[in-house]
Amino acid sequence: MTLEILTPEQKIFSGEVYGVQLPGISGLFEVLDKHAPLVSALKSGNLKILKDKNITSSFSIQSGFVEVLNNKTTVLVEGAVEK
C-alpha cells in the first residue's frame, strides 16, 4: 500500500508500507493493504507507520483527515513531527 503524509507546508512521508495506525476522533484504527475506501477525521495524537511486520516509525500529528482509495492512503494534517 502507498502512504503519503502531507501538511500545508510539505510532504512528510511517501512510500510503500504494510499498514498505518491512526488516531481517529472515535479512537485508534488501522489501515492495511487493500483496505476498503474510507474517509475519516483525525484528532491530534500518534500516527504509527508499519513499514513491515517488524519495522515501525511514529509521528506526532495534529488534527486532519485520512482518505483511503485504490490501495493508497493519504493523510492530510495541520502538522507532524517524527518521534
Phi and psi in degrees as a GROMACS rama.xvg file:
@    title "Ramachandran Plot"
@    xaxis  label "Phi"
@    yaxis  label "Psi"
@TYPE xy
-93.0604  133.919  THR-2
-122.169  133.059  LEU-3
-127.093  133.37  GLU-4
-117.251  119.22  ILE-5
-123.231  141.906  LEU-6
-117.665  170.43  THR-7
-59.5936  -25.1802  PRO-8
-91.1475  -34.9082  GLU-9
-162.454  168.45  GLN-10
-87.2983  121.777  LYS-11
-87.1695  -38.5565  ILE-12
-151.541  143.254  PHE-13
-151.739  125.789  SER-14
170.181  178.265  GLY-15
-86.0746  131.731  GLU-16
-136.596  164.612  VAL-17
-79.3927  -36.419  TYR-18
-178.038  178.975  GLY-19
-148.45  138.126  VAL-20
-102.993  132.329  GLN-21
-128.771  146.877  LEU-22
-88.6981  86.6135  PRO-23
-70.1457  163.187  GLY-24
-67.8046  -19.5526  ILE-25
-103.307  2.88031  SER-26
136.95  173.677  GLY-27
-69.0256  144.811  LEU-28
-146.764  164.157  PHE-29
-125.543  139.962  GLU-30
-115.357  124.259  VAL-31
-115.257  175.647  LEU-32
-50.6102  136.782  ASP-33
63.3052  31.5091  LYS-34
-66.2839  150.187  HIS-35
-64.001  153.884  ALA-36
-55.7372  142.586  PRO-37
-158.006  142.804  LEU-38
-131.315  131.634  VAL-39
-147.087  148.092  SER-40
-80.9394  147.667  ALA-41
-119.332  147.48  LEU-42
-105.883  169.826  LYS-43
-61.9324  140.69  SER-44
164.304  -156.348  GLY-45
-101.617  130.876  ASN-46
-108.133  129.136  LEU-47
-117.506  120.872  LYS-48
-92.2566  125.96  ILE-49
-98.1959  93.7274  LEU-50
-67.7686  -36.2859  LYS-51
-152.893  -166.206  ASP-52
-68.8459  -14.3491  LYS-53
-120.31  -19.104  ASN-54
-110.105  126.844  ILE-55
-131.588  162.405  THR-56
-143.058  156.339  SER-57
-129.263  150.52  SER-58
-131.308  144.5  PHE-59
-94.2442  118.645  SER-60
-114.91  156.143  ILE-61
-93.2471  176.65  GLN-62
-62.1804  158.774  SER-63
175.371  -149.296  GLY-64
-139.453  158.454  PHE-65
-129.707  142.186  VAL-66
-127.701  131.236  GLU-67
-117.053  121.888  VAL-68
-156.545  130.046  LEU-69
53.4184  45.6349  ASN-70
61.302  26.7784  ASN-71
-125.719  130.062  LYS-72
-111.351  122.198  THR-73
-115.164  121.768  THR-74
-108.402  120.001  VAL-75
-111.94  114.127  LEU-76
-132.535  158.936  VAL-77
-67.9675  -31.228  GLU-78
-168.105  156.033  GLY-79
-152.365  138.296  ALA-80
-129.48  128.715  VAL-81
-70.1282  139.058  GLU-82
